[in-house]
């Protein structure tokens, strides 16, 4: 998963599909994307075995920083995966590294390490821990007082 902005997400299908004479591999399949703090989501079609660009027009919501639930149903089984998407934080950190590296290097390195930790917590499905780290990152970025204009 890669969010280039709040309006675009690249979804890469890495599913292990069944093979054989009696099974037809679909060209596309549907997934539900549930944004942070939301109980309902958006149903979108994605390409099998390759990347799909998903836009905010497809989902009805922008991709804000947070942990998203991706769900696909197949043969009566629901498969769920959580992924962290952080377009604002990553953009802001990139700008801060250019503008503040000389004066606030330690603070920036701390936030970058926390972002790495956040991504690991999401991969390990530690959603409560991930949410806690996300809130601390937001506070630390705010305290850096970096101009993150253009990242919105």
Backbone torsions as a table, in degrees:
resi	resn	phi	psi	omega
1	UNK	NA	132.4	179.3
2	UNK	-142.0	122.6	176.5
3	UNK	-105.4	115.4	179.3
4	UNK	-84.0	-18.5	176.8
5	UNK	-163.3	-177.0	177.3
6	UNK	-71.8	-12.0	-176.0
7	UNK	-105.4	-9.2	-175.4
8	UNK	-134.7	139.1	176.4
9	UNK	-136.7	136.9	174.3
10	UNK	-103.4	119.3	179.5
11	UNK	-104.8	123.8	178.9
12	UNK	-107.2	119.1	177.9
13	UNK	-77.0	118.1	176.9
14	UNK	-118.1	22.3	-177.0
15	UNK	-65.1	146.4	172.6
16	UNK	-95.3	104.7	-175.1
17	UNK	-92.0	146.9	175.7
18	UNK	-67.6	149.2	177.6
19	UNK	-124.3	177.5	177.6
20	UNK	125.7	170.7	-175.8
21	UNK	-65.7	-29.6	-173.7
22	UNK	-100.8	12.2	-179.0
23	UNK	-126.7	126.6	177.7
24	UNK	-101.2	124.4	178.5
25	UNK	-73.7	123.9	180.0
26	UNK	-70.6	150.3	175.5
27	UNK	-75.4	-32.0	178.4
28	UNK	-141.6	161.5	172.3
29	UNK	-148.3	161.9	-176.7
30	UNK	-94.7	141.4	171.3
31	UNK	-128.5	155.3	173.1
32	UNK	-108.8	129.2	176.7
33	UNK	-108.8	120.8	179.8
34	UNK	-111.4	115.9	-178.4
35	UNK	-73.9	165.6	-179.7
36	UNK	-56.4	137.2	175.2
37	UNK	72.2	13.1	-176.3
38	UNK	-118.9	143.5	179.1
39	UNK	-95.3	-21.0	177.1
40	UNK	-112.0	165.8	-177.4
41	UNK	-141.2	-165.7	-179.8
42	UNK	-116.0	136.3	177.0
43	UNK	-93.7	122.8	178.7
44	UNK	-132.7	152.8	176.3
45	UNK	-95.9	137.0	179.0
46	UNK	-126.1	154.3	-179.6
47	UNK	-77.2	142.9	177.9
48	UNK	-79.5	126.3	173.5
49	UNK	76.3	11.0	177.4
50	UNK	-152.3	-175.0	-176.6
51	UNK	-85.3	149.5	175.7
52	UNK	-132.5	130.9	174.0
53	UNK	-85.5	124.9	178.3
54	UNK	-115.4	129.1	-177.7
55	UNK	-110.3	167.0	176.7
56	UNK	-64.5	-24.9	174.6
57	UNK	-67.6	-34.8	178.7
58	UNK	-68.4	-35.1	-172.9
59	UNK	-98.5	-27.2	-174.8
60	UNK	86.1	5.9	176.1
61	UNK	-146.3	155.2	175.2
62	UNK	-83.8	158.8	-179.6
63	UNK	-91.3	87.9	177.4
64	UNK	-79.6	163.0	176.4
65	UNK	-59.7	131.5	177.1
66	UNK	159.7	-174.8	-179.6
67	UNK	-102.1	124.3	-177.5
68	UNK	-108.3	146.2	175.7
69	UNK	-101.3	128.9	176.1
70	UNK	-114.8	124.8	-175.8
71	UNK	-130.5	135.0	174.8
72	UNK	-129.7	141.4	178.1
73	UNK	-112.1	133.5	179.3
74	UNK	-148.2	127.6	176.9
75	UNK	52.8	40.0	177.1
76	UNK	80.2	4.4	179.5
77	UNK	-114.4	135.1	177.8
78	UNK	-99.6	125.3	179.2
79	UNK	-107.7	125.3	-176.0
80	UNK	-122.4	139.0	177.5
81	UNK	-141.6	138.2	177.0
82	UNK	-104.7	135.8	179.1
83	UNK	-134.4	140.7	175.2
84	UNK	-86.9	131.3	177.5
85	UNK	-126.3	121.6	-171.7
86	UNK	-135.7	61.3	-176.1
87	UNK	-64.5	-40.5	-178.4
88	UNK	-69.3	-47.5	-178.2
89	UNK	-60.4	-45.4	-178.2
90	UNK	-67.0	-39.2	176.8
91	UNK	-65.1	-45.8	-178.9
92	UNK	-63.1	-41.7	177.8
93	UNK	-63.5	-39.0	178.1
94	UNK	-62.1	-45.9	178.0
95	UNK	-64.9	-41.9	-178.7
96	UNK	-63.8	-36.8	178.7
97	UNK	-62.9	-35.4	178.8
98	UNK	-74.6	-44.0	-172.6
99	UNK	-85.6	-31.0	-169.4
100	UNK	-121.5	3.8	-172.9
101	UNK	-56.4	-41.5	-177.4
102	UNK	-67.5	-34.4	-174.3
103	UNK	-100.4	-24.8	-175.1
104	UNK	-132.4	38.8	-175.0
105	UNK	-58.8	-46.6	-177.5
106	UNK	-62.4	-43.3	179.4
107	UNK	-64.6	-39.2	178.8
108	UNK	-66.9	-41.9	177.8
109	UNK	-62.1	-37.7	177.9
110	UNK	-62.1	-45.7	180.0
111	UNK	-66.4	-39.3	179.2
112	UNK	-63.8	-40.1	177.0
113	UNK	-66.2	-38.9	178.0
114	UNK	-64.9	-37.3	177.9
115	UNK	-64.6	-40.8	175.6
116	UNK	-60.5	-43.8	178.7
117	UNK	-62.8	-40.3	178.3
118	UNK	-60.1	-45.0	-179.9
119	UNK	-63.7	-37.9	178.1
120	UNK	-66.2	-44.1	179.3
121	UNK	-59.2	-40.0	178.4
122	UNK	-65.3	-45.1	179.6
123	UNK	-60.7	-34.4	178.9
124	UNK	-84.6	3.4	178.7
125	UNK	65.3	24.4	174.3
126	UNK	-86.7	76.6	-171.5
127	UNK	-70.3	-35.6	177.2
128	UNK	-66.5	-46.6	177.5
129	UNK	-61.7	-39.0	179.1
130	UNK	-63.3	-43.3	-179.7
131	UNK	-63.0	-39.8	178.2
132	UNK	-62.5	-45.6	-179.8
133	UNK	-65.7	-39.5	179.1
134	UNK	-59.0	-42.9	179.8
135	UNK	-64.4	-39.7	178.7
136	UNK	-65.7	-41.2	178.3
137	UNK	-60.2	-44.4	179.8
138	UNK	-60.4	-41.1	178.8
139	UNK	-65.5	-45.4	-178.8
140	UNK	-64.2	-40.1	176.5
141	UNK	-63.8	-41.7	177.5
142	UNK	-60.1	-43.0	-178.7
143	UNK	-68.8	-22.1	176.2
144	UNK	-70.2	-19.5	179.6
145	UNK	53.9	40.9	177.3
146	UNK	-84.4	142.4	175.1
147	UNK	-77.0	102.7	-179.6
148	UNK	-101.0	26.5	177.6
149	UNK	-57.6	141.3	-178.1
150	UNK	92.1	-9.8	178.9
151	UNK	-90.5	-10.4	-176.7
152	UNK	-73.0	NA	NA
